[in-house]
Amino acid sequence: MVTQSVRSARCRAEVIIAATRGVGAMEEEMHTDAKIRAEIGTGCSPRGPGCSLRHFACEQNLLSRPDGSASFLQGDTSVLAGVYGPAEVKVSKEIFNKATLEVILRPKIGLPGVAEKSRERLIRNTCEAVVLGTLHPRTSITVVLQVVSDAGSLLACCLNAACMALVDAGVPMRALFCGVTCALDSDGTLVLDPTSKQEKEARAVLTFALDSVERKLLMSSTKGLYSDSELQQCLAAAQAAAQHVFRFYRESLQRRYSKS
């Protein structure tokens, strides 16, 4: 009898939530461990010193039940991701020529709301743009994201965690992807990777998902008022910052697989 390797969405979420009980201790260790910590990007844009990225940290293969997992720390924002599949899929969700991709986002406290459902759709669209689902037709690939802490740029952190978890699961992709958030102050100053306070005070907040091959735009999410020129300026700054994120990806993977 074939055992299903993917359970219901509620069961998957419970696995991730249970696993986060030890994430606090892990985050403290990640903050103090120089091997998995990297400071990147100061002055990515000529607009001023505010254009910088916070410290990144990542650890893969944390959970035993998913096929791949990763914890991504971006400043004080932390997200834990687990990937299940390619695996058996329900007949009602089966697609004959490609894999069915599903994203589940759980908030730190309480049940998912409208904001979580909107982010799920954005993350799913980004993953579908790079995952080679045609190599695994009639299967299911599920990405479960658990928010551990939200200190700003949450959607970008979720995208980064999802990408590293997909890599850990060995899911075939045509390119890696990353998320970068930009904020525009009332005076037009651009801030990369803003904190929660900076997002609340900003006139506009824009998040971009970019691929690692040509820095092409895969997804964008915007909130607030901005001009066309400011949009292009934020996109250019995000593309420049993406180079630092992908470099961090490479260094993180090299450290992991170079261990004897």
C-alpha positions in Angstrom: 0.0 0.0 0.0 1.4 3.4 -1.0 1.6 5.7 2.0 0.8 9.4 1.2 3.8 11.6 2.0 1.7 14.8 2.1 -1.0 15.2 4.7 -3.7 17.8 4.9 -2.8 21.5 5.1 -3.7 21.6 8.8 -1.4 18.7 9.6 1.5 20.3 7.7 1.1 23.5 9.5 1.0 21.8 12.9 4.4 20.1 12.0 5.9 23.5 11.2 4.4 25.1 14.3 5.7 22.4 16.5 9.1 22.7 15.0 9.3 26.3 15.8 9.4 25.7 19.5 13.1 25.4 19.3 13.6 28.1 16.8 14.2 30.8 19.5 17.3 29.0 20.7 18.4 28.4 17.1 18.1 32.1 16.3 20.3 33.0 19.3 22.9 30.5 18.0 22.6 31.9 14.5 23.2 35.4 15.8 26.4 34.3 17.5 27.7 31.9 14.8 29.8 33.8 12.3 29.8 30.8 9.9 26.1 31.3 9.1 26.0 35.1 9.3 26.8 37.6 6.7 26.7 41.4 6.6 25.9 42.7 3.1 25.1 45.7 1.1 25.8 49.2 2.3 25.1 52.0 -0.1 23.4 49.9 -2.8 21.9 53.1 -4.2 23.2 56.7 -4.5 20.2 58.0 -2.6 21.9 57.7 0.8 23.1 55.5 3.7 19.5 54.2 4.3 19.9 52.0 1.2 21.3 48.9 2.9 20.3 45.4 3.7 20.1 44.0 7.3 22.1 41.0 8.4 21.1 37.7 6.8 21.3 34.2 8.3 20.1 30.9 7.0 20.1 27.3 8.1 18.8 24.4 6.0 17.6 20.8 6.8 16.2 21.7 10.2 13.1 19.6 10.1 13.0 15.8 9.7 9.5 15.3 8.3 9.5 17.7 5.2 11.6 16.8 2.2 13.4 20.1 2.6 13.4 22.9 5.1 15.1 26.2 5.8 15.1 29.0 8.4 15.8 32.5 7.1 16.7 35.4 9.3 16.6 38.9 7.9 17.4 41.4 10.6 14.8 40.5 13.3 12.4 39.0 10.8 12.4 35.2 10.8 10.5 32.7 8.7 10.7 28.9 8.9 9.8 27.0 5.6 9.2 23.3 4.9 8.7 21.7 1.4 6.8 18.5 0.8 7.1 16.8 -2.5 7.1 16.1 -5.3 4.6 13.6 -3.9 1.2 12.1 -4.4 -1.6 14.5 -5.1 -5.4 14.4 -4.6 -7.3 13.6 -7.8 -9.3 16.8 -7.4 -6.1 18.9 -7.5 -4.2 16.8 -10.1 -2.8 18.5 -13.2 -2.0 16.1 -16.0 1.0 18.0 -17.5 2.7 19.6 -14.4 3.0 19.5 -10.7 0.4 21.2 -8.5 2.1 23.8 -6.4 0.6 25.0 -3.1 1.8 27.5 -0.6 0.5 27.7 3.0 1.5 30.7 5.2 0.9 30.7 8.9 1.1 33.8 11.1 3.0 33.9 14.3 -0.2 34.1 16.4 -3.8 33.1 15.4 -5.3 31.9 12.2 -4.4 33.0 8.7 -6.3 36.1 7.5 -6.7 38.1 4.3 -3.1 39.3 4.5 -1.7 35.8 4.7 -3.9 34.6 1.8 -2.7 37.5 -0.3 1.0 36.7 0.4 0.3 33.0 -0.3 -0.9 33.9 -3.8 2.1 36.1 -4.4 4.6 33.5 -3.2 2.9 30.7 -5.2 3.0 32.8 -8.4 6.7 33.4 -7.9 7.5 29.7 -7.2 5.4 28.7 -10.3 7.5 31.0 -12.4 10.8 29.2 -11.6 9.9 25.6 -10.6 10.1 23.1 -13.4 6.7 21.5 -12.7 6.5 19.8 -16.0 9.2 17.3 -14.9 6.9 16.0 -12.2 3.3 15.9 -13.7 0.4 14.6 -11.6 2.3 15.3 -8.3 2.1 17.9 -5.6 4.7 20.3 -4.2 3.7 22.1 -1.0 5.5 24.9 0.6 4.6 25.6 4.3 5.8 28.9 5.8 5.6 29.7 9.5 6.3 33.3 10.6 8.5 33.2 13.7 8.9 37.0 14.0 7.9 40.0 11.9 10.1 43.0 12.1 9.5 44.3 8.6 10.0 43.1 5.0 8.1 40.0 5.8 7.1 39.1 2.3 10.7 39.3 1.1 11.8 37.1 4.0 9.1 34.6 3.1 10.3 34.5 -0.5 13.9 33.9 0.6 12.9 31.2 3.0 10.8 29.4 0.4 13.7 29.5 -2.2 16.2 28.0 0.3 13.7 25.3 1.3 13.0 24.4 -2.3 16.8 24.1 -2.9 17.1 21.9 0.2 14.3 19.7 -1.1 16.0 19.3 -4.5 13.1 20.6 -6.4 14.2 21.4 -10.0 14.1 25.1 -10.8 15.3 27.1 -13.8 16.7 29.7 -11.5 16.8 30.8 -7.9 14.7 33.7 -6.7 14.8 36.3 -3.9 12.6 39.0 -2.5 13.7 42.6 -1.9 11.5 45.3 -0.2 11.9 49.0 -0.7 10.2 51.9 1.2 9.8 55.5 0.1 9.7 58.2 2.8 7.6 61.3 2.5 10.6 63.2 1.1 11.3 60.5 -1.5 14.2 58.8 0.3 14.6 55.2 -0.6 15.2 52.6 2.1 16.0 49.0 1.3 14.9 46.1 3.6 12.8 48.4 5.9 11.9 47.6 9.4 8.3 47.6 10.7 8.6 51.2 11.9 10.0 52.3 8.6 7.2 50.6 6.8 4.6 52.4 8.9 6.2 55.8 8.4 6.8 55.2 4.6 4.7 56.8 1.9 5.0 53.6 -0.2 6.3 50.1 0.3 7.2 48.0 -2.7 8.3 44.3 -2.7 9.9 42.7 -5.8 10.8 39.0 -6.6 13.7 38.6 -8.9 15.4 35.6 -10.6 19.1 34.9 -10.3 19.8 34.6 -14.1 19.0 37.9 -15.5 17.5 39.7 -12.5 14.1 39.6 -14.2 11.0 40.7 -12.3 8.9 37.7 -11.3 6.4 39.4 -9.0 5.8 42.8 -7.5 3.6 43.9 -4.6 3.1 47.6 -3.9 1.3 49.7 -1.3 1.0 53.5 -1.2 1.6 56.4 -3.6 4.6 56.6 -5.9 5.4 57.9 -9.3 6.6 56.0 -12.4 10.1 57.3 -11.9 10.1 56.2 -8.3 8.9 52.8 -9.3 11.8 52.4 -11.8 14.2 53.7 -9.2 13.0 51.1 -6.6 13.2 48.3 -9.1 16.8 49.3 -10.1 17.8 49.4 -6.4 16.1 46.0 -5.8 18.0 44.5 -8.7 21.3 45.8 -7.3 20.4 44.5 -3.9 19.5 41.1 -5.3 23.1 40.5 -6.3 24.0 40.6 -2.6 21.2 38.2 -1.7 22.2 35.7 -4.3 25.8 36.0 -3.2 24.6 35.2 0.3 22.8 32.1 -1.1 25.9 30.8 -2.7 28.1 31.4 0.4 25.5 29.7 2.6 25.3 26.7 0.3 29.0 26.5 -0.1 29.5 26.4 3.7 26.9 23.7 4.1 28.1 21.3 1.4 31.8 21.9 1.9 31.6 20.4 5.4 33.3 17.1 5.6 
